[in-house]
Every structure is written in C-alpha cells, then in structure tokens.
Amino acid sequence: MRTEVNQTRINGKYPTDSVYYFGIAYPVREVDGYKVSTERLEARLEFDSPLLIEAVEMLEEFACFLSDEDIHTLCDEEILEIIHS
C-alpha cells in the first residue's frame, strides 16, 4: 500500500490524495488531522479484516467513510460534522 503524493480533483472542488490497496486507488482526504476515504475502501477493508491485520490497522486510521461523490464535494466543515456526530 502506498499513498500518491499528487492531489487530484475528480467531479468536485476539493482535492484528494489516493491510497492504493491491492493495486486499486481510493480517494483520501485529510480534514483537520482526520483521514477520510470512501465507502468502497471501507467495504474492501472490512472484507479483508478477518484475514489481514493490515486491513484492520488501515480501518483504524480513518475517521469516517463517505460516498464517492461526498468525498469530493463536501466542505471540510460538513465532513467534520459527520465525524463528530
């Protein structure tokens, strides 16, 4: 697993980085020190977690998981509200 350094904008106004998990790129945003990714990554990590300790550790790194659209379109304040709710 590695994190891509370049930020990209995909269907939204907020840039994201990418984390690669078994060769598939998933968008990641950092908001006020919290890491946020997509529900697709969460589902993959939960599927792998009974078998791979790395998946469990990765799950613990993220504060929340959002839809593919929300990770690119929600502002930082909206994401913080989700994290703290």
Secondary structure by P-SEA (a helix, b strand, c coil): cccccbbbbccccbbbbbbbcccbbbbbbbcccbbbbcaaaaaaaaaaccccaaaaaaaaaccccccaaaaacccaaaaaaaaac
